[in-house]
Amino acid sequence: MKSKIQILLIYCLVVSSCAKEDNKIITETIPFKPNHNVFIEEIQENSQITKYNYSPIWRVTSIQKLVNQIQTEKNTFVFSGNIVTNTNNKNNTSYKYFLNKSGYADSLKITEPGLLSITEKYLYNNLGMMIRKNINALINNVPYSEYTDYIYQDGNLIKSDQTSDNSTFTTVFEYYLDSTNVMAGTLEATTFIPQSKNLIKKETTSDETFRSYTYAIDQDGNWVTTITNEQEQVNQITSKLIYLK
């Protein structure tokens, strides 16, 4: 069974591209600089648009969700030294990332007054990839804890084991090994967690659910990600990308 934390913290960006450049682990000091100089301008999903706004030095300053050009939700990012605060205007949830010298998060503090207080701590291997996430939380004044171990192969996350209440939830990941995930930098710039080298192909869980991914470029040059689950439900996300020079 998926954890309560996952249900409470659905915050997911699914974006990809098929370019073939090498993807190197970031070693620059703060300020954080995304890989490949590739950024999302917007993601269109059904009638909703998610738009990403950047500062002159290409840090993400806000993420907006709009329906018919009307803003329905906004996350604002504020940088102060090695701390990044991401605040949601709709549910008043605050995400505070504490970055290391590589620009990745060593820990994350999530708070929503009167509802939850969550601390996540991350452990990295000598290649800079996250190998464990520890979570301790207080949700409606009820303590909760879990940990997740991550296994990698050739720069890609191939397995995660999430353990809570003496039960483990496993996810196995497959990739298109001939297609580099050039959008890794954009995801890292908003989550501050290292991403896999190649494009995700399929995710399969221990409760026998799965999501498979295919990619194409439409007639307008936008990148289209198609996601299919075990019930053959199909969802398409169209991403408009910015390539910096």
C-alpha positions as CSV (number, residue, x, y, z in Angstrom):
1,M,0.0,0.0,0.0
2,K,1.2,3.5,-0.8
3,S,2.1,5.6,2.2
4,K,0.0,8.4,3.7
5,I,2.9,10.8,2.9
6,Q,2.5,10.0,-0.8
7,I,-1.2,10.7,-0.7
8,L,-0.7,14.0,1.1
9,L,2.2,15.1,-1.0
10,I,1.2,14.6,-4.7
11,Y,3.6,17.1,-6.3
12,C,4.8,15.7,-9.6
13,L,6.2,17.0,-12.8
14,V,6.4,14.7,-15.8
15,V,8.5,16.2,-18.5
16,S,11.0,14.8,-20.9
17,S,13.0,15.3,-24.1
18,C,14.9,13.1,-26.5
19,A,18.2,14.9,-27.2
20,K,21.4,12.8,-27.0
21,E,23.8,15.0,-25.0
22,D,25.8,13.5,-22.1
23,N,24.2,14.1,-18.7
24,K,26.7,15.0,-16.0
25,I,26.1,15.3,-12.3
26,I,26.1,18.9,-11.2
27,T,29.1,20.0,-9.2
28,E,28.8,23.8,-9.4
29,T,28.4,25.8,-6.2
30,I,25.2,27.7,-5.3
31,P,23.4,29.3,-7.0
32,F,22.0,26.2,-8.5
33,K,22.3,25.8,-12.2
34,P,20.1,23.3,-14.1
35,N,21.7,20.8,-16.5
36,H,21.8,21.4,-20.3
37,N,20.2,24.9,-20.2
38,V,16.8,23.4,-20.9
39,F,13.7,24.8,-19.2
40,I,10.0,24.3,-19.3
41,E,7.9,27.2,-20.4
42,E,4.6,25.5,-19.9
43,I,2.9,22.1,-19.7
44,Q,-0.5,21.6,-21.1
45,E,-2.6,18.9,-19.6
46,N,-6.3,18.7,-20.5
47,S,-7.6,22.3,-20.1
48,Q,-4.9,23.2,-17.5
49,I,-1.6,24.9,-18.2
50,T,1.3,24.8,-15.8
51,K,3.7,27.7,-16.4
52,Y,7.2,28.1,-15.1
53,N,8.7,31.6,-14.5
54,Y,12.4,32.2,-14.1
55,S,14.7,34.9,-12.8
56,P,17.4,36.6,-15.0
57,I,19.9,34.0,-13.8
58,W,17.4,31.2,-14.6
59,R,16.3,30.1,-11.2
60,V,12.7,29.1,-11.0
61,T,10.8,31.9,-9.2
62,S,7.3,30.5,-9.5
63,I,5.1,27.8,-11.0
64,Q,1.6,28.8,-11.9
65,K,-1.4,26.6,-12.8
66,L,-4.0,28.3,-15.0
67,V,-7.3,27.4,-16.5
68,N,-8.6,29.6,-19.3
69,Q,-5.8,32.0,-18.5
70,I,-7.0,32.4,-14.9
71,Q,-4.6,31.4,-12.2
72,T,-5.9,28.6,-9.9
73,E,-2.7,27.9,-8.0
74,K,0.8,29.3,-7.5
75,N,4.1,28.1,-6.0
76,T,6.7,30.8,-5.2
77,F,10.4,30.0,-4.8
78,V,12.6,32.3,-2.6
79,F,16.4,31.8,-2.5
80,S,18.4,32.9,0.6
81,G,21.9,31.5,0.8
82,N,21.7,27.7,0.9
83,I,18.0,27.8,1.8
84,V,15.1,27.7,-0.8
85,T,11.5,28.2,0.4
86,N,8.7,27.0,-1.9
87,T,5.3,28.3,-0.8
88,N,1.9,27.3,-2.2
89,N,-0.7,30.0,-2.1
90,K,-3.7,27.6,-2.2
91,N,-3.1,25.4,0.8
92,N,-0.5,27.5,2.6
93,T,2.0,24.6,2.5
94,S,5.7,25.6,2.8
95,Y,8.6,23.6,1.5
96,K,12.0,24.6,2.8
97,Y,15.1,23.0,1.2
98,F,18.5,23.1,2.8
99,L,21.1,22.8,0.0
100,N,24.6,21.4,0.0
101,K,27.5,22.8,-1.9
102,S,26.5,20.8,-5.0
103,G,23.1,22.5,-5.1
104,Y,21.2,19.5,-4.0
105,A,19.0,19.2,-0.9
106,D,20.4,17.6,2.2
107,S,17.0,18.0,3.9
108,L,13.5,19.3,3.4
109,K,11.1,20.7,5.9
110,I,7.4,20.7,4.9
111,T,4.9,22.6,7.0
112,E,1.2,23.4,6.8
113,P,-0.1,25.2,9.9
114,G,-2.5,23.1,12.0
115,L,-2.1,20.0,9.7
116,L,1.4,18.7,9.2
117,S,5.1,19.0,9.9
118,I,7.4,16.8,7.9
119,T,11.2,16.5,7.9
120,E,12.9,14.6,5.1
121,K,16.7,13.9,5.2
122,Y,18.7,12.6,2.3
123,L,21.8,10.5,2.1
124,Y,24.0,10.4,-1.1
125,N,26.5,8.0,-2.5
126,N,30.0,9.1,-3.7
127,L,28.5,9.6,-7.2
128,G,26.1,12.2,-5.9
129,M,23.0,10.1,-6.2
130,M,20.4,9.9,-3.4
131,I,20.5,6.4,-1.9
132,R,18.2,6.9,1.1
133,K,15.4,9.2,2.2
134,N,14.3,9.3,5.8
135,I,10.9,10.9,6.7
136,N,9.7,11.8,10.2
137,A,6.3,13.6,10.4
138,L,3.5,14.8,12.6
139,I,0.2,14.7,10.7
140,N,-2.9,15.9,12.6
141,N,-0.7,15.4,15.8
142,V,-0.1,11.8,14.9
143,P,3.5,10.7,14.5
144,Y,4.6,9.0,11.3
145,S,7.9,7.8,9.9
146,E,9.2,5.9,6.9
147,Y,12.4,5.5,4.9
148,T,13.1,4.7,1.2
149,D,16.2,3.1,-0.2
150,Y,17.2,3.7,-3.9
151,I,19.2,1.5,-6.2
152,Y,20.9,2.8,-9.4
153,Q,22.4,1.3,-12.5
154,D,24.4,3.3,-15.1
155,G,23.1,6.7,-13.7
156,N,19.5,5.6,-13.6
157,L,17.2,4.9,-10.6
158,I,16.1,1.3,-11.2
159,K,14.5,0.4,-7.9
160,S,13.0,2.1,-4.8
161,D,11.9,0.3,-1.6
162,Q,9.7,2.4,0.7
163,T,9.3,1.0,4.2
164,S,6.7,2.0,6.8
165,D,4.9,0.1,9.5
166,N,7.0,-3.0,8.8
167,S,5.8,-3.2,5.2
168,T,7.7,-2.3,2.1
169,F,6.3,-0.8,-1.2
170,T,8.6,-1.4,-4.1
171,T,8.8,0.4,-7.5
172,V,10.9,-0.9,-10.4
173,F,11.9,1.5,-13.2
174,E,12.8,0.9,-16.8
175,Y,14.4,3.4,-19.3
176,Y,15.0,4.2,-22.9
177,L,18.8,3.7,-22.7
178,D,19.3,5.4,-26.1
179,S,17.6,8.6,-25.0
180,T,19.2,11.1,-22.6
181,N,16.9,12.8,-20.1
182,V,17.9,16.4,-20.9
183,M,15.0,17.6,-18.7
184,A,16.8,16.3,-15.6
185,G,18.2,19.8,-14.9
186,T,14.7,21.4,-14.9
187,L,13.4,18.8,-12.5
188,E,16.5,19.2,-10.3
189,A,15.9,23.0,-10.3
190,T,12.5,22.6,-8.8
191,T,12.9,19.5,-6.6
192,F,16.7,19.9,-5.7
193,I,17.1,16.1,-6.0
194,P,19.3,14.4,-8.7
195,Q,17.5,12.8,-11.6
196,S,18.1,9.7,-13.8
197,K,20.3,10.0,-16.9
198,N,17.8,8.4,-19.4
199,L,14.2,8.9,-20.3
200,I,11.8,6.8,-18.1
201,K,10.0,4.0,-20.0
202,K,8.0,2.2,-17.3
203,E,7.3,2.2,-13.6
204,T,6.0,-1.1,-12.0
205,T,5.0,-1.3,-8.4
206,S,4.7,-4.2,-5.9
207,D,0.9,-3.9,-5.9
208,E,0.9,-4.7,-9.6
209,T,0.2,-1.2,-10.9
210,F,2.3,0.4,-13.6
211,R,2.7,3.4,-15.8
212,S,4.4,3.3,-19.2
213,Y,5.8,6.3,-21.1
214,T,6.2,7.1,-24.8
215,Y,7.4,10.3,-26.4
216,A,6.9,12.2,-29.6
217,I,7.2,15.7,-31.1
218,D,4.0,17.3,-32.5
219,Q,3.5,19.4,-35.6
220,D,4.3,22.6,-33.5
221,G,7.6,21.2,-32.3
222,N,6.3,20.6,-28.8
223,W,7.3,17.5,-26.8
224,V,4.4,15.1,-26.1
225,T,4.6,12.6,-23.2
226,T,2.0,9.9,-23.3
227,I,1.4,8.0,-20.0
228,T,-0.6,4.7,-20.0
229,N,-1.5,2.7,-16.9
230,E,-2.6,-0.9,-16.2
231,Q,-6.3,0.0,-16.8
232,E,-5.3,1.3,-20.3
233,Q,-6.1,4.9,-19.3
234,V,-4.1,7.3,-21.4
235,N,-2.9,10.8,-20.4
236,Q,-1.0,13.1,-22.7
237,I,1.1,16.1,-21.5
238,T,2.5,18.6,-24.0
239,S,5.6,20.5,-23.0
240,K,6.8,23.7,-24.6
241,L,10.5,24.0,-24.0
242,I,13.1,26.8,-23.9
243,Y,16.6,26.1,-24.9
244,L,19.1,28.7,-23.7
245,K,22.2,29.6,-25.6
